[in-house]
Amino acid sequence: MEPSELAAAISAELAEIERTFMPYGKFGPKAFPPHGVPIYDLPADYLSWFAMKAGFPKGRLGVLLRIVYQMKTDGSDFVFEPMRKKRGGRTVLREQRPKVWKIDND
């Protein structure tokens, strides 16, 4: 494969990752309406569960999840920052808890 072909293939896969949302489960549309969580914002721990225990889904979704998992484990998560910026930032996956400072004067 020529370098220009490789660059085009990588660019196409990144574009597809940007458009793909988790269609089911803990991060699907029921928990995160209306589309679910973008797959590039899925936690690495969740993706490692697929890798180590359940196996990635069959088909194109599984391929894309495997790519995202590999990029996150390789420390290449920064590649997804432009995608996050377009959508207004990282997807908030859990409710922010108020910070409570307790000072013990004993």
N, C-alpha and C positions, 0 to 999 in steps of 0.2 A: 504494500500500500504506500503510495506517495505521501510525503508530508502534507501536501495541500488536501489530499483526500482524507487523511487522518484528522486534520484540523476541522474539515467540514463535517465529518462523522461525529466528532466530539461536540462541536457546536450544535448539531442537530439533536444529540442526546440531551445536552444541557437545556435546550429549548423545550424538549418534551418533559424533562423533569420539572421545569418551571410551571408547566401547564397541568401537572398531575397532582391530584389530591387523593388522600387516603379514602377509599370508597366504603370502608366498613370498619367495624371494631371500635376499640377504645378511642381512636382519633378520627373516626368517620363522621359523616354528616349528622348522625343523631346526637352526638356529643358536641360537635363543632359545626352548627348549621351555617350556611346552607350547603357547603361543598365538602367539609372535612378539612383536615390540616394539610397544607402543602407538604409533599413527601420530603422536601429538603429541610423542613422544620421538625420532622419527627425526631424524638430523642434517640441518641446512639444506643442507649440501653434497650429501648424497644426494638430497634433494628437488630441488635445482637441476639435478642430472644428468637427472632426469625432465623438468624444464622446458626445459632447453637442448638435450639430445641425444636421449633415447629417446622423449619424449612421455609424458604421464601415461596410466595404464591407462584403458581404456574403462569406462564404468559408474559406479556410485556410489563405488567406491574411488577412482577417478581424480578425481572431484569433491572428495571429502574431502581427498585428498592435496594437491590444488591450493589448497584453503582453508588447510590447515596451512602449506604453503609460503609463501603470501601473508602470513599472519600472522607467520611467522618473519622474512621479509624486511622487513616493515613495523616490526619491533621490538615486536610484540605477543605475544611468547612468554610473557609473564607471565600471560596469560589461562589457560594450561594448568597453572599452579601448584596450584590447588585439586584438579585431577585427579591430579596427581603425589602430592600429600599424601595423598589417599585410598588410593593404591596403595603408600604407604610410601616415596616419593621418586622421584627421576629414575632411569630404567632405566640400569644400568651397561652400556655398549656395548663396553667392552674391559677386559681384565684390568688391574688396577692394578699398576704396576711399583713395586718398592721404590725408595725414594729412596736414592741412593748419593752420598755427598759425598766427593770426592777433592780433597785439598789437596796442592798441589805446593809444596814448600819450597825451590825452586831460586832 
